[in-house]
């Protein structure tokens, strides 16, 4: 029964757009989260912010 449902889902052409968009959106979200984790965006943001603050404080 489960295999029949999966086979029908794979071969069915109608209505696949919504499920394909959902899978694509999930992949994009996971990719963004992994990128944020790998590149440690928060630390980079803090570093840039501190450098800008220091640069603007030194000019006054």
N, C-alpha and C positions, 0 to 999 in steps of 0.2 A: 504494500500500500504506500509506504513512504517513498520507495524507489519510483513508483508510478507517478507520484506527485512531483518529485524532483525532475524526472524525465520530462513531464509535461511542462513544468516551469521553464526548463532549459530550452525546449523547442517552441514554446509559445511566443508568437511575435507581437500580439496585441497587449497593450498595457505595460510593456516592458520599460518604457521611458521613465516612469516615476521610480521604479525600483532601481534602475540604472543610475538615476540622479542621486538617489539616497545612498547607494554604495559609493559613488564618486564623492559626494559630500563627506561621508565618513572617512574616506581615504585622505581627503584634503585636511580635515580636522586632525587626524592622527599625525599626518606629516608635519603640520604646523606645530603641534605640541612637541613632537620629537625634536624639531629644529630649535624650538625655544629652549628645550632641556639641554640639547647638545651644545648650543652656542652660548648658553648662560646669558641671555639677553638682559636680564636685570642688572647683572654686574657691569656689562658694557654700557648700559644706559647711565648707571651711577657714575662710572668713570668719565664718560663724556660730559655729564652734567657738572661734575666737580671741576673738570678742566675749564669749562665755559665760565663757571662762577669765578674761579681763580683768575682767569684771563680778564674778566670784566672788572674784578676788584683791583687788579694791579694797574689798570688804566685810569682810575679816578684819582 
